């Protein structure tokens, strides 16, 4: 038996297009089912539930946009939503195309654009543009048969995929024109090239639908929508030869009920107690959005170095010098030009591809709640110091890690420079600290002594060793002010964790500051590096600082 050489792999059959998948559902010997979706997340949920196809409901998409199902949403707005739905799923989408968004020419363009976005088919109804929802009123006028047949032909002539489906929806029964008219139109539409017929009814039993199926006798696939006659057993339609059953608007209705109830309860209770356990978790939303795929892609495509770097932010204090601004929230949540301070700090980390962020909360911790951040709580923040707050995030103190206070702002280049600097423990110091505030007594400062002073010849990659850090040095000994930002490598993180444990054993951790921690490391012989920056940062302690922050940004 001959075989191809290894250099010539066996060719694989091309994957079916979404249009081919929808065609297969139409022509299946079994009755198939489509479920309504109206946006990307509902489409993913439909696919996750096991449905083979999606009904992109015009009613549901209009409702999701907050407008009436009367062509108030433009077809380009619908098209944009459909693109998100198609990108999010692998199963075919049949679009509720209303009347085709206009005459034959509008439909031609719509079909081409739908095909470009991977939409499998369109269902058009034989009413007049702009349409009115079929369940509103009686005796709605219908399009002329010849005109609608021309529209069907135009759609089929414009399709980019031979398997693209044009389904002709007949409104004769639901508009009160009778069975004879429905069958007459079905025959004409079939002859014009429609891939299937959708017969609609608003009767509360399925009698006239079953009658139509009997009279039509499987001349072409028939699609039904049992929204009003849902009590008729599905088996009756299966036995009568229905090709596809559409569950047409139930996700948008279910979502509306759920959102209304949750909103009502939260407004009434002013609390999330009893709510969280009954709704989807944030993790579930992330999974539906395929955040894990993004994480894997970042490993492939982003520059190596910072993708796994963690960040720990201490934000447990109140910030009492800000007065009434911190009555109901800590200073890390103070608004700075439209965003909480903590959000701006996290965004700076994100720009450097540091996304694994843990924040240690304390004062008014429930007010510190931002998406994409892991929170740890120091409930003893009033009686403990910074080292204990850091200890609450000790499990994150592994590998490469950035440490930051939660009340600082700095230019993003500072973080980039810090990440590139060699050294197991590296602190950022402002060499021009007197220029930031001419009054040296205006605040407590974390001052540094270093082996080498800052000069105009200082380069970013110069190695500068820290010799001491504290609050009270002789002016001639001060080389800078630590800004509250540091980096630890894997080895540095290990040394910091070990020192925290040693301070606990010595009974010195409870009130200890980061300054105390760094001095213990220095005294133990640890090599701590410093990089100088010429300003370009600030911390927010009082109202004047807050005003400066607005200017800073």
Order of alpha helices (4+ residues) and beta strands (2+ residues): alpha-beta-alpha-beta-alpha-alpha-beta-alpha-beta-alpha-beta-alpha-beta-alpha-beta-alpha-beta-alpha-alpha-alpha-beta-beta-beta-alpha-beta-beta-alpha-beta-beta-alpha-beta-alpha-beta-beta-beta-alpha-alpha-beta-beta-alpha
